[in-house]
Amino acid sequence: MNFEFFIAKRIIDSKAYKSSISAPIIKIGIVAIALGIIVMMIAIATGIGLQQKIREKVIAFNGHSIIQNYDNNNSQESIRPISTNQDFYPTFKNVPEVTHIQGTATKSGIIRLENDFEYVVIKGVGADYDWQYFEGFLIEGRLPDYTKDISTDVLISQYLANRLQLKLNDRINTYFLREDTTKPPRVITYNIVGIYNSGLQEMDQLYMIGDIKQIQRLNKWDDDQVGRFEVFIEDYNTLEATGDAIFKEVPSTLNAKTVDKEYPFIFEWIKIFDNNIYAIIGIMILVAGINMITALLVLILERTQMIGILKALGSANNSIRKIFLYNAAYLILKGLFWGNIIGLSLLLLQKYFGLFPLDPKTYHVSAVPVYINIGYIIALNIGTFVLCLLMLLVPSYIISKISPVKAIRFE
């Protein structure tokens, strides 16, 4: 243990320090550090959590990349079919980042009840469909099985179920217009086997999940024809590069578009969260640093006589500065410790109990989502500690301006 650290420890442990004039200001500095780290942890955890949750919901309905005919880009309904006899299906061998590819089709219809009706888009899926996302969305009933004969089982959203006063096992007549409008519409009586709630109202109010074989029959398509392909990749962070690779591998007659290009308004909106996070981190570190600077200056002022005595005994300015910086580092670490304890406790409570709800119409989720990663917590603590300590280097130079004679006589 060196001399500076020993003196700093004695100052911290002394009763005079704990009952001195600077004690309340030092406590405020510790509280500022603790509050700063709490707010920053919450901002990052909820900001990233919200981004991930919204992204996952949009991807659940579309995949990371969408392969379709060019004339389908602005339509809710599959117009021209695509053959599944493609080099990239059922395995996208030339792009190793692709984990799954599935064929789907959509068809516009009208749910007609005795006293009400509603426009819906039937999303037809087949045996190759990955249900992992909808397993999490399912709130009642079961997932349908489309691996066997043609099925009338469907998943309906909670939004549509509430709007039309439908419940599990209800049968609903859905009408589909023909190309020849002089003929009566075709009718399929669907059976509701499950109710889902993704929280993404733009999708929930539109989509009903059904058997793709029904859409193939309505459109007079062959069994090997689909409306589009939905491609899932391993890492969203590589979306742009992987999307370009997918585009190069599909035939020139087809278009491959990443999901962020398909729904730019949603993805541009969630990118704004990054700016909010950076702004909050900057403000919190600045506030915490200013409070620590104030505490250090008060501590230096209160210990002016001690500084004069140490200088008279031959201590160098750098050695004395280290005493106060060690002291400040201890206070910063103390604030970080309590900030992490409180911050992580709040995040875990929100993660497992959802204490703070959100309006799904605005935020696309019903509760504040939380993303906890030990990596960003460690980086945040180290960054806060280093930046606050660097901010204290400049005011600590005041020690070099203190005259030993005047300091000893200082009261």
C-alpha distance (Angstrom), angle and dihedral (degrees) to the residues before:
residue distance angle dihedral
M1 . . .
N2 3.82 . .
F3 3.80 125.4 .
E4 3.83 96.5 -104.2
F5 3.78 93.7 50.6
F6 3.81 90.9 47.0
I7 3.82 92.3 53.0
A8 3.82 91.7 45.4
K9 3.81 90.6 51.5
R10 3.81 91.4 49.6
I11 3.81 90.0 51.4
I12 3.80 91.9 50.3
D13 3.82 93.7 46.6
S14 3.80 96.2 43.5
K15 3.80 119.7 109.1
A16 3.80 89.6 -137.3
Y17 3.81 89.3 59.9
K18 3.79 92.3 51.4
S19 3.80 93.2 48.9
S20 3.81 98.1 35.4
I21 3.80 127.8 116.1
S22 3.81 89.8 -103.8
A23 3.82 93.5 56.1
P24 3.86 96.4 89.4
I25 3.81 91.3 46.4
I26 3.80 91.2 48.4
K27 3.81 89.7 50.4
I28 3.80 89.1 51.4
G29 3.81 88.5 52.0
I30 3.82 91.1 51.9
V31 3.80 91.1 47.2
A32 3.82 90.1 49.3
I33 3.81 90.7 53.5
A34 3.83 91.0 47.0
L35 3.81 93.7 47.7
G36 3.79 90.7 45.0
I37 3.79 94.0 54.5
I38 3.83 91.0 43.9
V39 3.81 92.7 53.0
M40 3.82 92.7 44.1
M41 3.81 93.0 49.0
I42 3.80 91.3 48.9
A43 3.83 92.0 46.3
I44 3.80 92.9 51.6
A45 3.81 96.6 40.2
T46 3.80 95.0 48.1
G47 3.81 95.2 37.2
I48 3.80 94.2 52.5
G49 3.81 90.9 37.4
L50 3.80 91.9 54.5
Q51 3.80 91.7 47.2
Q52 3.79 92.9 50.2
K53 3.79 94.9 44.6
I54 3.82 94.5 50.5
R55 3.81 91.4 44.1
E56 3.80 91.5 50.8
K57 3.80 91.6 51.7
V58 3.79 94.6 50.4
I59 3.82 90.3 44.9
A60 3.82 90.5 49.9
F61 3.81 89.4 64.0
N62 3.81 98.0 38.4
G63 3.80 113.6 16.3
H64 3.81 123.2 -126.7
S65 3.78 91.8 -73.6
I66 3.82 131.8 21.2
I67 3.81 124.2 -147.4
Q68 3.79 114.2 -164.1
N69 3.78 145.3 132.3
Y70 3.78 115.8 -70.8
D71 3.80 92.5 -118.3
N72 3.82 91.9 59.3
N73 3.81 96.1 63.2
N74 3.80 98.2 102.3
S75 3.78 99.7 28.2
Q76 3.79 130.9 97.3
E77 3.80 88.2 -153.3
S78 3.79 129.8 67.9
I79 3.80 104.4 -115.9
R80 3.80 107.2 177.7
P81 3.79 122.1 25.5
I82 3.80 126.4 -122.4
S83 3.78 121.4 -145.2
T84 3.79 116.5 -120.6
N85 3.81 88.4 -141.7
Q86 3.79 92.4 101.0
D87 3.80 131.7 134.5
F88 3.81 89.9 -123.6
Y89 3.82 95.7 51.3
P90 3.02 134.4 118.0
T91 3.83 88.2 -0.5
F92 3.80 123.3 28.5
K93 3.79 94.1 -145.3
N94 3.81 98.5 168.5
V95 3.82 94.0 56.6
P96 3.82 107.8 52.7
E97 3.81 92.6 -172.8
V98 3.82 89.6 69.9
T99 3.80 111.4 97.7
H100 3.82 101.2 177.8
I101 3.79 141.8 3.8
Q102 3.80 126.2 -167.2
G103 3.79 136.6 -179.8
T104 3.81 119.9 -127.4
A105 3.80 139.1 166.2
T106 3.80 135.2 -162.7
K107 3.78 132.2 -146.2
S108 3.80 129.2 -176.0
G109 3.77 116.9 -128.3
I110 3.78 145.1 160.5
I111 3.80 122.6 -121.3
R112 3.80 105.0 -144.3
L113 3.79 119.6 -162.3
E114 3.79 130.2 173.3
N115 3.80 93.8 -94.0
D116 3.78 104.3 12.1
F117 3.80 146.0 32.9
E118 3.81 136.8 -161.8
Y119 3.80 137.1 -166.2
V120 3.82 113.4 -122.7
V121 3.78 139.4 169.6
I122 3.79 113.5 -132.3
K123 3.78 108.7 -144.6
G124 3.76 107.0 -155.1
V125 3.80 117.1 -150.5
G126 3.77 132.2 175.3
A127 3.78 144.9 -163.0
D128 3.82 91.9 -59.7
Y129 3.81 93.5 58.3
D130 3.82 117.2 121.7
W131 3.82 108.6 -137.3
Q132 3.82 97.1 -173.4
Y133 3.81 94.0 109.9
F134 3.79 95.9 44.6
E135 3.78 91.2 50.0
G136 3.80 86.0 68.7
F137 3.82 92.6 44.2
L138 3.81 95.2 50.2
I139 3.81 111.3 106.9
E140 3.79 100.4 165.8
G141 3.79 137.8 16.9
R142 3.80 124.9 2.1
L143 3.78 141.9 -64.1
P144 3.83 114.0 -92.7
D145 3.79 122.1 -114.2
Y146 3.81 114.3 -129.9
T147 3.80 98.3 167.9
K148 3.81 95.0 95.9
D149 3.80 134.2 41.6
I150 3.79 123.1 -18.8
S151 3.81 109.1 -63.9
T152 3.80 136.3 -155.7
D153 3.82 93.2 -160.8
V154 3.81 114.2 120.0
L155 3.78 142.0 -179.5
I156 3.78 114.5 -131.9
S157 3.79 127.3 -168.9
Q158 3.78 122.1 -111.0
Y159 3.81 87.5 -122.8
L160 3.83 91.9 60.4
A161 3.80 92.5 39.5
N162 3.81 91.4 55.0
R163 3.79 93.4 42.3
L164 3.80 93.5 51.1
Q165 3.83 95.6 31.9
L166 3.78 92.1 -119.9
K167 3.77 127.4 156.6
L168 3.78 140.2 -171.1
N169 3.85 115.2 -58.8
D170 3.79 93.1 15.7
R171 3.80 115.9 140.5
I172 3.79 118.1 -133.6
N173 3.79 130.6 -168.4
T174 3.80 112.2 -134.0
Y175 3.80 119.8 -167.3
F176 3.81 124.4 -150.0
L177 3.81 122.4 -167.1
R178 3.79 119.5 -128.9
E179 3.79 125.2 -132.9
D180 3.78 86.3 -115.2
T181 3.81 99.7 63.5
T182 3.81 91.4 -167.4
K183 3.79 88.4 72.6
P184 3.81 121.3 75.9
P185 3.82 116.9 -100.3
R186 3.77 120.9 -96.2
V187 3.78 116.8 -108.8
I188 3.81 129.3 -148.7
T189 3.79 120.4 -174.7
Y190 3.78 106.5 -144.5
N191 3.80 126.9 -162.0
I192 3.83 117.0 -139.9
V193 3.82 107.1 -133.8
G194 3.80 98.1 161.6
I195 3.80 142.5 20.6
Y196 3.79 120.5 -149.3
N197 3.79 135.3 -171.5
S198 3.81 117.4 -164.6
G199 3.81 92.8 171.5
L200 3.82 88.6 -129.6
Q201 3.77 98.0 113.0
E202 3.80 94.7 -170.7
M203 3.81 87.6 64.7
D204 3.80 99.2 32.7
Q205 3.78 94.1 56.4
L206 3.80 90.8 51.8
Y207 3.80 113.3 35.3
M208 3.77 132.5 73.6
I209 3.82 114.6 177.2
G210 3.80 116.0 -132.9
D211 3.79 144.1 152.0
I212 3.82 114.6 -63.2
K213 3.81 89.2 -144.9
Q214 3.81 89.1 68.9
I215 3.82 90.5 56.0
Q216 3.81 91.2 45.8
R217 3.80 88.7 53.3
L218 3.82 93.4 46.8
N219 3.82 92.1 48.5
K220 3.82 93.1 41.3
W221 3.81 90.7 -121.9
D222 3.76 126.6 154.4
D223 3.80 121.2 -105.5
D224 3.82 90.5 -104.6
Q225 3.81 94.8 54.8
V226 3.82 126.1 95.9
G227 3.78 136.7 172.6
R228 3.80 97.0 -122.6
F229 3.78 144.8 -25.3
E230 3.80 123.5 -111.0
V231 3.79 114.0 -152.3
F232 3.80 124.7 -159.4
I233 3.79 122.9 -161.5
E234 3.79 134.3 -161.6
D235 3.81 101.1 -118.4
Y236 3.81 125.8 28.0
N237 3.81 90.0 -156.5
T238 3.82 88.5 69.5
L239 3.81 92.9 49.7
E240 3.81 96.9 117.3
A241 3.81 95.9 47.3
T242 3.80 94.1 41.4
G243 3.81 90.8 45.4
D244 3.82 89.9 55.5
A245 3.81 90.4 48.9
I246 3.82 90.8 50.9
F247 3.81 91.4 48.8
K248 3.82 91.2 53.8
E249 3.80 91.6 51.8
V250 3.82 99.3 51.7
P251 3.82 122.1 84.2
S252 3.79 118.1 -92.3
T253 3.80 89.9 -112.1
L254 3.82 90.4 64.8
N255 3.78 131.7 64.6
A256 3.81 124.6 -141.6
K257 3.78 115.9 -159.3
T258 3.81 129.2 176.5
V259 3.79 117.7 -123.8
D260 3.82 93.9 -113.4
K261 3.83 88.4 60.2
E262 3.79 91.1 47.4
Y263 3.82 92.2 53.0
P264 3.82 104.1 24.4
F265 3.81 94.7 156.7
I266 3.82 91.9 60.9
F267 3.80 96.7 43.3
E268 3.81 94.3 44.2
W269 3.80 88.4 51.2
I270 3.80 94.6 53.2
K271 3.83 90.9 47.0
I272 3.80 87.0 65.9
F273 3.82 87.7 68.4
D274 3.82 88.9 71.3
N275 3.81 90.9 60.4
N276 3.80 90.4 49.1
I277 3.81 91.3 51.0
Y278 3.82 92.9 49.6
A279 3.81 91.2 47.9
I280 3.82 92.8 50.2
I281 3.82 92.4 47.6
G282 3.81 91.6 49.6
I283 3.80 94.1 48.3
M284 3.81 94.3 45.5
I285 3.82 94.1 49.1
L286 3.81 90.1 47.2
V287 3.81 92.6 50.1
A288 3.81 92.7 45.5
G289 3.82 91.1 47.0
I290 3.81 93.2 50.5
N291 3.79 90.9 50.1
M292 3.80 90.8 50.2
I293 3.82 91.0 48.0
T294 3.80 89.0 53.0
A295 3.81 91.1 48.7
L296 3.81 91.8 48.8
L297 3.81 93.4 48.9
V298 3.81 91.4 49.5
L299 3.80 90.1 47.8
I300 3.82 91.2 50.3
L301 3.79 90.9 48.4
E302 3.80 91.4 49.0
R303 3.83 91.8 48.3
T304 3.80 96.6 44.8
Q305 3.81 93.1 118.0
M306 3.80 91.1 50.4
I307 3.83 89.1 51.1
G308 3.82 89.9 51.6
I309 3.83 92.2 50.0
L310 3.81 92.3 48.5
K311 3.80 90.6 49.6
A312 3.82 91.0 48.1
L313 3.82 88.3 52.7
G314 3.82 89.5 54.8
S315 3.81 103.5 -97.3
A316 3.79 114.2 153.8
N317 3.80 122.1 -123.6
N318 3.83 91.7 -113.4
S319 3.81 91.4 54.0
I320 3.79 91.9 51.7
R321 3.81 91.1 45.6
K322 3.80 88.9 54.2
I323 3.82 89.8 55.7
F324 3.80 91.5 59.3
L325 3.80 94.3 39.2
Y326 3.81 90.1 52.4
N327 3.76 87.7 50.6
A328 3.80 91.7 49.0
A329 3.82 91.2 47.0
Y330 3.81 89.4 54.8
L331 3.80 90.7 51.7
I332 3.82 91.8 48.4
L333 3.81 91.3 50.0
K334 3.79 90.2 48.7
G335 3.81 90.6 52.8
L336 3.80 91.3 46.4
F337 3.81 91.4 50.2
W338 3.80 94.9 54.6
G339 3.80 91.9 38.4
N340 3.80 91.4 55.5
I341 3.81 92.9 46.8
I342 3.80 93.1 50.9
G343 3.82 95.8 37.5
L344 3.80 95.3 50.1
S345 3.81 90.8 45.5
L346 3.80 91.3 54.5
L347 3.81 92.4 46.1
L348 3.80 93.2 49.2
L349 3.81 91.2 48.4
Q350 3.81 89.9 51.9
K351 3.81 93.0 44.4
Y352 3.79 95.5 53.0
F353 3.80 102.9 27.5
G354 3.83 104.5 27.4
L355 3.80 95.1 -137.4
F356 3.80 95.0 171.2
P357 3.84 115.2 56.5
L358 3.80 127.0 -160.5
D359 3.79 133.2 -154.2
P360 3.84 104.9 -102.0
K361 3.81 90.5 -155.2
T362 3.80 89.6 65.0
Y363 3.80 105.1 27.1
H364 3.85 101.3 26.1
V365 3.83 90.5 -128.2
S366 3.80 131.0 83.3
A367 3.83 96.4 -142.3
V368 3.79 135.7 25.5
P369 3.84 105.3 -86.9
V370 3.80 118.2 -139.8
Y371 3.80 128.8 -150.4
I372 3.81 114.0 -166.8
N373 3.79 118.6 -171.0
I374 3.80 123.3 168.6
G375 3.80 90.0 -147.5
Y376 3.80 96.7 62.8
I377 3.82 91.5 40.9
I378 3.81 91.4 55.8
A379 3.82 91.7 43.8
L380 3.81 91.0 48.7
N381 3.81 92.5 50.9
I382 3.79 94.4 46.3
G383 3.80 91.9 45.6
T384 3.80 93.0 49.0
F385 3.81 92.5 47.1
V386 3.81 94.5 48.1
L387 3.82 95.8 43.8
C388 3.80 93.8 47.0
L389 3.81 90.8 48.1
L390 3.81 91.5 48.5
M391 3.80 89.6 51.5
L392 3.82 88.3 56.0
L393 3.82 94.6 55.6
V394 3.80 94.4 78.8
P395 3.84 98.4 50.9
S396 3.82 89.9 44.4
Y397 3.83 88.6 66.4
I398 3.80 87.3 73.9
I399 3.81 86.0 81.8
S400 3.80 90.5 68.4
K401 3.84 89.4 58.1
I402 3.80 94.4 55.7
S403 3.79 114.4 104.6
P404 3.86 114.0 -138.8
V405 3.81 93.6 -138.1
K406 3.81 94.9 49.2
A407 3.78 91.7 41.3
I408 3.83 94.2 54.7
R409 3.82 89.4 50.5
F410 3.82 91.7 44.8
E411 3.80 116.4 117.4
